[in-house]
Amino acid sequence: MTNAPPYIRQKDSCRTLTEDVLIVLFAVYFMAVYYYGARAAVLGVFSAGVAFLCDIVCKLLLRQRITLREHSSLVTALVIPLLLPASIPYSILAAAVVFALVVMKYPFGGVGGNLFNPAAGGFAFAAICFPRDVFAYPTPLERLDIFGSYAGRSVTSAAYTLKAGGIPSVGDFVEMLLGNVPGPMGATNILVVCACLLYLVIRGTVRWQGPVFFLATCAGLAWLFPRASMPGNESVMYELFSGILIFGAVFMLMEPVTSPKRPTGTMLYAVLTGVMTMLFRRFGGFEEGFPFALLLCNAFVPLFDLADELLHRKIRRARLVSSENEKAS
């Protein structure tokens, strides 16, 4: 093939896939505005503006055609603020977006060439450089000032409590489903994020094997190895519903450029990412390990694709030999 990846063997184009993701991202932003006010929406618009400027500069330097019909950078720009608290300073958000595009995307050739998920890279950069701002959250339903620094009282999330070896006291199961708990402004409303996953799976934008096998792996490890003294079912609930685990499974895990191209490779990739995520959560230096685990597992995606292709070649050859033997007999 002469075109850049991702190679899509169906009627939907890369533009159609990104537009599907944009549609559901707007629903997540709507809930973020409900919980934190207009600042959540302004963060998204600001991030998109920074990404637009980065796109222009990088494409000019690479002598690529500038077009408004390609939305992958916009998706990255809208995902990054949802991984962060609504109180995040605009300067830190801008740094995360610039790192995601200028370091994680365009040095590999731009659209379809990046080896690592840009949004995960942007979040990892912000978390390492500005951990106090990235992991300090405003209280839900608190209206934040649109501009200026956050002057309210920051609180910790359930993911931090688990990291410290405690049992979260962030409300009951319903409150966690509805997102009325401290955390990243787009990742706490589990019900809405799961509805987004259902839409993307029905549309064929996301292959269901990825999120299902990833979350099943995380749930199994949480059941077998709780990080605090609590029953396995409670451990599963707190692990899955805290941090950006489910949000990442929906919007980042199956990003078409950095994920395997076949179902078999996808399942292996999802299981490996689930194992690495739980290891990062338990032994890593931050309360949220998914972006770091995802970046690590992205590096193995070409190997999964190669092994998957070799497996399918053997299967095709075996079927061909079997068919020829049947005709000969």
C-alpha positions as CSV (number, residue, x, y, z in Angstrom):
1,M,0.0,0.0,0.0
2,T,1.1,3.6,-0.7
3,N,-1.1,5.3,1.8
4,A,-0.2,6.0,5.4
5,P,-1.7,3.8,8.1
6,P,-4.1,3.1,9.7
7,Y,-5.1,0.7,6.9
8,I,-8.9,0.4,7.1
9,R,-10.4,-2.5,5.3
10,Q,-14.0,-1.4,5.5
11,K,-16.3,1.3,4.0
12,D,-15.6,3.8,6.9
13,S,-12.7,6.2,6.4
14,C,-10.2,7.4,9.0
15,R,-12.2,10.7,9.0
16,T,-15.4,8.9,9.7
17,L,-13.9,7.1,12.7
18,T,-12.5,10.2,14.2
19,E,-15.9,12.0,13.7
20,D,-17.6,9.2,15.7
21,V,-15.1,9.7,18.5
22,L,-15.7,13.5,18.4
23,I,-19.5,12.9,18.7
24,V,-19.2,10.9,22.0
25,L,-16.5,13.3,23.3
26,F,-19.0,16.1,23.2
27,A,-21.3,14.1,25.5
28,V,-18.4,13.6,28.0
29,Y,-17.7,17.3,27.9
30,F,-21.4,18.1,28.5
31,M,-21.2,16.1,31.8
32,A,-17.9,17.8,32.7
33,V,-19.6,21.2,32.3
34,Y,-22.5,20.0,34.4
35,Y,-20.1,19.1,37.3
36,Y,-17.5,21.9,37.0
37,G,-19.0,24.7,35.0
38,A,-18.0,26.5,31.8
39,R,-14.3,26.2,32.6
40,A,-14.4,22.5,31.5
41,A,-15.6,23.5,28.0
42,V,-13.1,26.4,27.7
43,L,-10.3,24.0,28.6
44,G,-11.4,21.8,25.6
45,V,-11.6,24.8,23.2
46,F,-8.2,26.1,24.4
47,S,-6.6,22.6,24.0
48,A,-8.1,22.4,20.5
49,G,-6.6,25.8,19.6
50,V,-3.2,24.8,20.8
51,A,-3.4,21.6,18.8
52,F,-4.4,23.6,15.7
53,L,-1.3,25.8,16.0
54,C,0.9,22.8,16.5
55,D,-0.5,21.1,13.5
56,I,0.1,24.2,11.3
57,V,3.7,24.6,12.4
58,C,4.6,20.9,12.3
59,K,3.0,20.4,8.8
60,L,4.9,23.4,7.5
61,L,8.2,22.1,8.8
62,L,7.4,18.6,7.3
63,R,6.1,20.2,4.1
64,Q,2.8,18.4,4.5
65,R,-0.5,19.7,3.1
66,I,-2.5,21.6,5.7
67,T,-6.2,20.5,5.7
68,L,-9.2,20.8,8.0
69,R,-10.5,17.4,6.9
70,E,-8.2,15.4,9.2
71,H,-9.3,15.4,12.9
72,S,-6.8,13.1,14.7
73,S,-5.0,16.0,16.4
74,L,-8.4,17.4,17.5
75,V,-9.3,14.1,19.1
76,T,-6.0,14.1,21.0
77,A,-6.5,17.7,22.1
78,L,-10.0,17.0,23.4
79,V,-9.0,13.8,25.2
80,I,-6.1,15.3,27.2
81,P,-8.2,17.8,29.2
82,L,-10.6,15.0,30.2
83,L,-7.7,13.1,31.7
84,L,-6.9,16.1,33.9
85,P,-8.7,17.9,36.8
86,A,-11.0,20.8,35.8
87,S,-8.7,23.1,37.9
88,I,-5.6,22.4,35.7
89,P,-3.8,25.6,34.8
90,Y,-4.0,26.5,31.1
91,S,-0.2,26.6,30.8
92,I,0.1,23.0,31.9
93,L,-2.6,21.9,29.5
94,A,-0.8,23.7,26.7
95,A,2.5,22.0,27.6
96,A,0.8,18.6,27.6
97,V,-0.8,19.2,24.1
98,V,2.4,20.5,22.6
99,F,4.3,17.5,23.9
100,A,1.7,15.1,22.6
101,L,1.9,16.5,19.1
102,V,5.4,17.9,18.7
103,V,7.2,15.0,20.5
104,M,4.9,12.0,20.3
105,K,3.2,12.4,16.9
106,Y,5.0,14.5,14.3
107,P,8.6,13.3,14.7
108,F,7.3,9.9,13.5
109,G,5.9,11.4,10.4
110,G,2.5,12.8,11.5
111,V,-0.8,11.2,10.8
112,G,-0.7,7.4,10.8
113,G,3.0,7.2,11.6
114,N,3.2,7.6,15.4
115,L,4.2,4.5,17.4
116,F,2.9,5.8,20.8
117,N,-0.5,7.2,21.8
118,P,-0.1,11.0,21.8
119,A,-2.7,11.6,24.4
120,A,-1.1,9.1,26.8
121,G,2.3,10.8,26.1
122,G,0.9,14.2,26.8
123,F,-0.7,13.1,30.1
124,A,2.5,11.3,31.2
125,F,4.6,14.4,30.5
126,A,2.2,16.5,32.6
127,A,2.1,14.0,35.4
128,I,5.8,13.7,35.7
129,C,6.5,17.5,35.5
130,F,3.5,18.8,37.4
131,P,2.2,16.0,39.7
132,R,0.7,18.4,42.3
133,D,-1.6,20.0,39.7
134,V,-2.4,16.9,37.8
135,F,-3.5,14.8,40.8
136,A,-5.3,17.5,42.8
137,Y,-9.0,17.7,42.1
138,P,-11.8,20.1,42.8
139,T,-15.0,18.9,44.4
140,P,-17.7,17.9,41.9
141,L,-20.6,20.5,41.4
142,E,-18.2,23.3,42.4
143,R,-18.3,26.0,39.9
144,L,-14.8,27.0,38.9
145,D,-13.7,30.4,37.6
146,I,-13.2,30.2,33.8
147,F,-9.9,32.0,33.9
148,G,-7.2,32.4,36.5
149,S,-5.8,29.9,39.0
150,Y,-8.0,27.7,41.1
151,A,-8.4,29.1,44.6
152,G,-10.6,26.4,46.1
153,R,-9.7,23.4,48.2
154,S,-8.3,20.5,46.2
155,V,-9.1,16.9,47.2
156,T,-7.7,13.5,46.4
157,S,-9.3,10.8,44.3
158,A,-10.2,7.2,45.1
159,A,-7.2,6.2,43.0
160,Y,-4.9,8.0,45.4
161,T,-6.5,6.3,48.4
162,L,-6.0,2.9,46.8
163,K,-2.4,3.8,46.0
164,A,-1.9,4.6,49.7
165,G,-3.3,1.3,50.7
166,G,-6.6,2.6,52.0
167,I,-10.2,2.0,51.3
168,P,-11.9,4.8,49.4
169,S,-14.8,6.6,51.0
170,V,-16.1,8.4,47.9
171,G,-19.7,7.5,48.1
172,D,-21.8,4.5,47.1
173,F,-21.9,2.6,43.9
174,V,-24.5,4.9,42.3
175,E,-22.4,8.0,43.0
176,M,-19.4,6.5,41.3
177,L,-21.5,5.5,38.3
178,L,-22.8,9.0,37.9
179,G,-19.4,10.7,38.4
180,N,-20.2,12.6,41.6
181,V,-16.7,11.8,42.9
182,P,-13.4,13.7,42.7
183,G,-11.2,12.8,39.8
184,P,-10.3,13.7,36.2
185,M,-13.0,15.8,34.8
186,G,-14.0,13.5,32.0
187,A,-13.3,10.0,33.5
188,T,-15.5,9.8,36.6
189,N,-18.9,9.5,35.0
190,I,-18.8,5.8,34.3
191,L,-22.3,5.5,33.0
192,V,-21.7,8.1,30.2
193,V,-18.3,6.6,29.3
194,C,-19.8,3.1,29.0
195,A,-22.6,4.5,26.8
196,C,-19.9,6.1,24.6
197,L,-18.3,2.6,24.4
198,L,-21.5,1.0,23.3
199,Y,-22.0,3.6,20.6
200,L,-18.5,3.2,19.3
201,V,-18.7,-0.6,19.3
202,I,-22.0,-0.5,17.4
203,R,-20.6,1.9,14.9
204,G,-17.5,-0.4,14.4
205,T,-15.2,2.4,15.5
206,V,-13.8,0.4,18.4
207,R,-13.2,-3.3,18.3
208,W,-15.0,-4.8,21.3
209,Q,-12.2,-7.3,22.1
210,G,-9.9,-4.5,23.3
211,P,-11.9,-2.9,26.1
212,V,-13.5,-6.2,27.2
213,F,-10.3,-8.2,27.5
214,F,-8.5,-5.2,29.1
215,L,-11.1,-4.5,31.7
216,A,-11.6,-8.2,32.4
217,T,-7.9,-8.6,33.0
218,C,-7.9,-5.6,35.4
219,A,-11.0,-6.9,37.2
220,G,-9.5,-10.4,37.6
221,L,-6.2,-9.0,39.0
222,A,-8.2,-6.7,41.3
223,W,-10.2,-9.6,42.6
224,L,-7.2,-11.9,43.2
225,F,-4.8,-9.2,44.6
226,P,-6.7,-6.4,46.3
227,R,-4.6,-3.4,47.3
228,A,-6.4,-3.0,50.6
229,S,-8.2,-5.2,53.1
230,M,-11.6,-5.5,51.4
231,P,-13.6,-8.2,49.6
232,G,-12.7,-9.0,46.0
233,N,-16.0,-7.5,44.6
234,E,-15.3,-4.2,46.3
235,S,-11.7,-4.2,45.1
236,V,-13.0,-4.7,41.5
237,M,-15.5,-1.8,41.8
238,Y,-12.9,0.6,43.2
239,E,-10.2,-0.3,40.7
240,L,-12.4,-0.1,37.6
241,F,-14.3,3.0,38.7
242,S,-11.3,5.1,39.9
243,G,-8.9,7.1,37.8
244,I,-9.1,6.9,34.0
245,L,-9.2,3.1,33.6
246,I,-12.6,2.8,31.8
247,F,-12.1,6.1,30.0
248,G,-8.8,5.0,28.7
249,A,-10.2,1.7,27.6
250,V,-12.8,3.5,25.5
251,F,-10.9,6.5,24.1
252,M,-7.2,5.5,24.1
253,L,-6.6,1.8,24.1
254,M,-7.9,1.1,20.6
255,E,-6.6,4.2,18.9
256,P,-6.4,2.9,15.3
257,V,-2.7,3.8,14.6
258,T,-1.2,2.4,17.9
259,S,-3.3,-0.7,18.4
260,P,-3.1,-4.1,16.6
261,K,-5.0,-4.5,13.4
262,R,-6.5,-8.0,13.9
263,P,-8.8,-9.4,16.7
264,T,-6.3,-12.0,17.9
265,G,-3.5,-9.4,18.3
266,T,-6.0,-7.1,19.9
267,M,-6.9,-9.6,22.6
268,L,-3.3,-10.3,23.5
269,Y,-2.5,-6.6,23.5
270,A,-5.4,-5.8,25.8
271,V,-4.4,-8.5,28.3
272,L,-0.8,-7.3,28.4
273,T,-1.9,-3.7,28.8
274,G,-4.3,-4.8,31.6
275,V,-1.5,-6.6,33.4
276,M,0.9,-3.7,33.0
277,T,-1.7,-1.2,34.2
278,M,-2.3,-3.1,37.4
279,L,1.5,-3.4,38.0
280,F,2.0,0.3,37.4
281,R,-0.9,1.1,39.8
282,R,0.5,-1.1,42.5
283,F,4.3,-0.5,42.1
284,G,4.5,2.8,40.1
285,G,5.2,6.2,41.4
286,F,1.8,7.7,40.5
287,E,-1.8,6.9,41.4
288,E,-2.7,6.4,37.8
289,G,-0.7,3.9,35.8
290,F,-2.8,3.3,32.6
291,P,-1.1,5.9,30.4
292,F,2.3,4.7,31.3
293,A,1.3,1.0,30.7
294,L,-0.3,2.0,27.4
295,L,2.9,3.7,26.2
296,L,4.9,0.7,27.1
297,C,2.6,-1.8,25.4
298,N,2.4,0.4,22.2
299,A,6.0,-0.5,21.6
300,F,5.0,-4.2,21.2
301,V,2.1,-3.6,18.8
302,P,4.3,-4.3,15.7
303,L,5.3,-7.6,17.2
304,F,1.6,-8.5,17.9
305,D,0.7,-7.6,14.3
306,L,3.6,-9.7,12.9
307,A,2.8,-12.7,15.0
308,D,-0.9,-12.4,14.1
309,E,-0.1,-12.2,10.4
310,L,2.2,-15.3,10.6
311,L,-0.5,-17.2,12.4
312,H,-3.2,-16.3,9.8
313,R,-0.8,-17.3,7.0
314,K,-0.3,-20.7,8.5
315,I,-4.1,-21.1,8.9
316,R,-4.7,-20.1,5.3
317,R,-2.0,-22.5,4.1
318,A,-3.5,-25.3,6.2
319,R,-6.9,-24.6,4.7
320,L,-5.5,-24.5,1.2
321,V,-3.7,-27.8,1.6
322,S,-6.8,-29.4,3.1
323,S,-8.9,-28.1,0.2
324,E,-6.4,-29.5,-2.3
325,N,-6.3,-32.9,-0.6
326,E,-10.1,-33.1,-0.7
327,K,-10.2,-32.3,-4.4
328,A,-7.5,-34.9,-5.1
329,S,-9.4,-37.6,-3.2
